[in-house]
């Protein structure tokens, strides 16, 4: 029984004997119809995973301040950008 790769390895490792077609081997019709489905519009969705206790703390702060978790997240991301000498998020 062989262990099936998980996580990033499942996407980066090729199965034994399996080859990926080179760009010049992909039919032109397939290239024309294949579009990336995510991050196409002006707004991009982002998933952040937190432990329930951390989410509860952030949720309580947002309620107490009368703002959304989205607003808190954008404020935090802006501060990180500024700490690195980059312009903050406009919004």
N, C-alpha and C positions, 0 to 999 in steps of 0.2 A: 504494500500500500504506500503510494507516494504522497507526500504532503502537497496540497494545492497551495500555490502562493496566494497571499492575501495582501490587502492594502495596496500601496503603490507598486509593489512587485508584480501583482496580478496584471497590471497594465503595461509594465515595462519589459517583462521577460517574455520571450517567445517560447511556445511549446516546441518540444523536440520535433524537428523535421518540418516545422511550419515556417513558411516564408511570407514576408509582407511584400506586396507588389511595389515596385519602384514607381515614382511619379510618372515616368514615361510609359509605364505598363498599364496605368489606369485608363479605361476608355474615356474619350472626350465627353460622351453623353453623361457618364457618371460624375465627372468633374463639374459639369454645368448644373446638375441637379442637387449636388451635395452642398448644403449650406450649414453653417454653424448655427445652432439654435439658441445659444445663450449670449448674453452681453452684446446684443445687437442694437438696442435702443439707447436713448439718452440716459435712462435710469437703469441701473444694474442692481439686481437683488444680491444680497450677501447673507450667508448663514453663519451665525456665531454660536458656538456651543459653550454653555456654562453649566456648572454644577447648580442644582436646584437652589441651594443655600445662597449662592452668589447672585443668581437671578432674582431671588426674593429680596435681597438687599438693594439691588439696583431698582427693582420695581417699587419698593417702598420709598426710595429716594425720589424717583420720578413722580410718584403720587404726591409726596410731600412738597415738591417743587412746582407741581402743576405742569409738568412737561412730559413728553413721551420718551420711551426708551430709545427711539430713533434719534431724538434730539440729544440725549445724553451720549449716545454712541458717536454722533457726528462731532460733538464738542470734544470728546476724547481723541478721536482720530485727528482732528485739527490740531490739538495740542501736541500730539506725537510728530506731526509734520513740522510744526513750528520749532520743536526741539531739535530737529534735524536741519534747520535753516531753510525749510521749504515753505511756500505760501500755504496758509490754512485753507480749509474747504470753504468754498463760497456757498452761501445758501440761506 
